[in-house]
Amino acid sequence: MTYQTFEEEVISRVTNILPDDYKVHIKPVSKNNGIVLHGLIINNGHSNISPTIYLDYYYDEYKDGSTIEELTEEIMTQYERFALEADFDISVFTDFEKCKPNISYKLINFEKNKKLLNDVPHIIYLDLAIVFYCLLNSEQLETSSILIRNSHMKLWDVSVNDLFDIASTNTPKLLKYELRNLTDIIGDMVKMCRDNDTCKEAELCYEDLQLEQSPMYILTNKLKLYGACCILYKNLLEEFADKVGSDIYIIPSSVHEVLLVPESDAYNGEYLTELVQEVNTTQLSPDEVLSDHVYRYCRAEDAITY
């Protein structure tokens, strides 16, 4: 089944399930790195906002063997989880004073997002761009976000530097960082397997890994949402580098996290660059890629280079 046929079939099935007064349509949605996805929009007529369900991911599941019936059920479950039955108070975004406490920043690739950045306030940083969003955290929306655009900045009468100063204060508070050794993370996974009496091979691998603590650390935030920006948090890299007693390689494993590797003879920048490029090509969704470059934090200069 082609994607177009898949889309038509899903729309037909979802429409047949929903009440007659519901409206269903497809909207192209621009995502990170210039990726455009097909968003299924279901309007129930009771709320001023509707959840967007990206059919591209469900089509991938279909190609991997899931049936159209199973996927339609998944889509309806997803819709029911996020659908609102009343209007959402949009003043939490249009009113700057209400929005201000939730303004945060994230890092995206500069080159891959040039078109988007024409419409978005940003600060160029290395080969990346710092952009800003309003973090919406409520019982209704769970955790959602709205990207701040030039039109919003004009409405609020604020500058890019204003946004950066506000986000620099808010983001570390709203999205506290998590920094853990890779060995410890694998250990937690193995413990879950052990509790479920599964993954005996993984347990043996973990026992071998424990013999020498992994030199890799995963840096993200508590929500695992755009956690790569934690490298901007004040004093974080400086304190970590002092703790391990060396400069640090920063591997951009995705927009949501980075790996920190203390500099040593065991690794070099060229090898790590090849590693991140392979992961970006083979393991990541295109909209999650941050960069093909490995960065280096220098203790003496308290700066990141690439």
C-alpha positions in Angstrom: 0.0 0.0 0.0 1.4 3.4 -1.0 1.5 6.2 1.6 -1.3 8.0 -0.2 -3.6 4.9 -0.1 -2.7 4.4 3.5 -3.6 8.0 4.4 -6.9 7.7 2.6 -7.7 4.4 4.3 -6.9 5.9 7.8 -9.0 9.0 7.2 -11.9 6.8 6.1 -11.7 4.5 9.1 -11.2 7.3 11.6 -14.1 9.3 10.1 -16.4 6.3 10.4 -15.5 5.8 14.1 -16.1 9.5 15.1 -19.4 11.3 15.5 -20.8 12.9 12.3 -20.0 16.5 13.5 -16.3 15.8 13.9 -14.0 17.0 11.1 -10.9 15.2 10.0 -8.2 16.5 7.7 -4.5 16.3 6.9 -2.2 19.2 7.4 1.5 19.3 6.3 3.6 20.3 9.4 7.2 21.5 9.1 9.4 19.9 11.7 13.1 20.2 12.7 15.8 20.0 10.0 13.3 20.8 7.2 11.3 17.6 7.6 7.7 17.9 6.6 5.3 15.4 8.2 1.6 14.6 7.5 -0.5 15.6 10.5 -3.9 14.1 11.0 -6.1 16.8 12.6 -9.3 15.8 14.4 -11.6 18.8 15.3 -14.3 17.9 17.8 -16.0 21.4 17.6 -15.6 21.8 21.4 -12.0 23.2 21.7 -10.0 25.8 19.9 -7.0 23.5 19.6 -6.7 19.9 18.3 -4.0 17.3 18.7 -1.8 16.5 15.7 -1.1 12.9 15.0 1.7 12.3 12.5 0.7 9.5 10.1 4.3 9.1 8.8 5.3 7.1 11.9 2.2 4.9 11.6 3.0 4.3 8.0 6.4 3.0 9.0 4.7 0.7 11.5 2.4 -0.5 8.7 5.5 -1.3 6.5 7.0 -3.2 9.4 3.9 -5.5 9.6 1.2 -3.8 11.7 -2.3 -4.0 10.3 -4.4 -1.0 9.3 -6.9 -2.1 12.0 -4.3 -2.1 14.7 -2.9 1.3 13.7 -6.3 2.9 13.5 -6.9 1.7 17.1 -3.6 3.2 18.1 -4.4 6.5 16.4 -7.8 6.7 18.2 -6.1 6.0 21.6 -3.6 8.7 20.9 -6.4 11.1 20.0 -8.4 10.4 23.1 -5.4 10.9 25.3 -4.8 14.4 24.1 -8.2 15.7 22.9 -9.7 18.7 24.8 -13.4 19.2 25.5 -13.1 22.9 26.2 -11.2 25.9 24.8 -7.6 26.2 25.9 -6.6 29.6 27.4 -4.3 30.9 24.7 -3.5 34.0 26.8 -0.8 31.9 28.5 1.0 32.4 25.2 -0.3 35.7 23.8 0.1 37.6 27.0 3.9 38.1 27.5 3.7 38.3 31.3 1.9 35.0 31.4 4.3 33.4 28.9 7.5 34.8 30.3 8.0 32.3 33.1 7.8 29.4 30.6 10.1 30.8 27.8 12.9 28.3 27.2 15.6 27.6 24.6 16.7 24.7 22.6 19.5 23.9 20.1 18.9 23.0 16.4 21.1 22.6 13.4 21.7 26.0 11.7 22.3 24.8 8.1 19.4 22.3 8.0 17.0 24.9 9.3 17.8 28.0 7.3 14.3 28.3 5.9 12.7 28.0 9.4 15.2 30.5 10.9 14.0 33.2 8.5 10.8 33.3 10.6 12.2 32.5 14.0 14.3 34.6 16.4 17.6 32.9 17.0 21.2 33.2 18.0 23.9 31.4 16.0 26.0 29.2 18.2 28.9 27.1 16.7 27.2 25.3 13.7 23.9 25.4 15.6 21.1 27.9 16.4 19.6 28.7 19.7 15.8 29.1 19.3 13.1 29.8 21.8 9.8 28.2 22.7 7.0 28.5 25.4 6.8 25.4 27.5 3.1 24.5 28.2 2.7 22.2 31.1 -0.8 21.4 32.2 -3.0 18.5 33.0 -4.8 19.1 29.7 -1.8 19.2 27.5 0.7 17.2 29.5 3.9 18.8 28.2 3.7 20.7 24.9 5.5 23.6 23.5 5.0 26.5 21.0 7.9 27.7 19.0 8.4 31.5 19.3 8.4 33.3 15.9 9.2 36.8 14.8 5.6 37.7 14.9 5.4 36.8 18.5 8.5 38.8 19.3 7.0 41.8 17.6 3.7 41.4 19.4 5.5 41.3 22.7 7.9 44.1 21.8 11.0 42.2 23.0 14.4 41.5 21.4 16.3 38.3 20.7 18.6 39.2 23.6 15.6 39.7 25.9 14.5 36.2 25.0 17.9 34.7 25.5 18.3 36.4 29.0 14.9 35.1 30.0 15.4 31.6 28.7 18.9 31.4 30.2 17.2 31.8 33.6 14.2 29.7 33.0 15.5 26.7 31.2 17.8 25.3 33.9 15.0 25.7 36.4 12.1 24.3 34.3 14.2 21.5 32.7 16.8 20.5 35.3 19.7 18.6 33.8 20.5 14.9 34.3 24.0 13.7 34.0 24.6 10.0 34.4 27.4 7.5 33.6 26.5 5.2 30.8 27.3 2.2 32.9 24.8 3.2 35.6 22.0 3.6 32.9 22.7 0.2 31.5 22.7 -1.1 35.1 19.2 0.2 35.6 18.0 -1.4 32.4 19.6 -4.7 33.5 17.9 -4.4 36.9 14.5 -4.1 35.1 15.3 -7.2 33.1 16.4 -9.0 36.2 13.1 -8.1 38.0 11.2 -9.5 35.0 13.5 -12.5 34.8 14.6 -11.7 31.3 17.7 -10.5 29.4 20.3 -12.9 30.9 22.7 -12.1 28.2 22.4 -8.3 28.9 23.2 -9.1 32.6 26.4 -10.9 31.7 27.4 -8.0 29.4 26.8 -5.5 32.3 29.0 -7.6 34.6 31.8 -7.3 32.1 31.2 -3.6 31.7 31.4 -3.0 35.4 35.0 -4.2 35.4 35.9 -0.8 33.9 33.5 2.1 34.4 32.4 3.6 31.1 34.0 6.9 30.3 30.8 8.1 28.6 28.2 10.2 30.4 24.8 11.1 29.1 23.6 14.7 29.5 19.9 15.6 29.0 17.1 17.1 31.1 14.4 15.6 33.3 11.9 15.5 30.4 14.3 14.2 27.8 13.0 17.0 25.7 15.6 19.0 23.7 18.1 18.2 26.4 21.2 18.9 24.2 20.8 22.5 25.2 22.0 21.6 28.7 25.6 22.3 27.4 24.5 26.0 27.6 23.7 25.8 31.3 26.0 28.1 33.3 29.0 26.3 34.9 27.7 22.8 34.1 30.6 21.8 31.7 33.2 23.7 33.8 32.2 21.8 37.0 32.1 18.4 35.2 35.5 19.0 33.5 37.0 19.9 36.9 35.5 16.8 38.4 37.0 14.4 35.8 40.2 16.5 35.5 40.3 16.9 31.7 38.9 18.6 28.7 35.7 17.0 27.3 34.5 15.8 24.0 30.8 16.5 23.4 29.0 14.1 21.1 25.7 15.4 19.8 23.7 12.2 19.9 20.4 14.0 19.2 18.6 17.2 19.8 17.5 15.6 23.1 20.8 14.6 24.6 24.6 14.7 24.2 27.4 12.3 25.3 30.2 13.7 27.4 33.6 11.9 27.0 36.6 13.0 29.0 39.6 13.5 26.7 42.0 10.6 26.8 44.3 8.5 24.5 41.4 6.0 24.1 39.5 8.4 21.9 40.2 11.1 19.3 38.1 13.7 17.6 38.2 12.0 14.2 37.0 8.7 15.5 34.2 10.2 17.5 33.1 12.3 14.5 32.8 9.2 12.3 30.8 7.6 15.1 28.3 10.4 15.4 27.9 10.6 11.6 27.1 6.9 11.4 24.6 7.1 14.2 22.9 10.1 12.6 22.6 8.2 9.3 21.5 4.8 10.6 19.9 5.2 14.1 18.2 8.6 14.3 15.0 10.0 12.8 16.0 12.8 10.5 14.2 15.5 12.6 16.2 14.4 15.7 19.7 15.0 14.3 21.6 17.9 15.9 25.0 17.9 14.2 27.6 15.8 12.4 30.3 17.6 14.3 31.9 16.6 17.6 32.6 19.5 19.9 35.3 20.0 22.5 35.1 21.8 25.8 38.4 23.4 26.8 38.9 24.0 30.5 41.5 26.7 30.1 39.3 28.8 27.9 36.0 27.7 29.4 34.6 27.5 25.8 33.2 25.0 23.3 34.8 24.6 19.9 34.5 22.3 16.9 
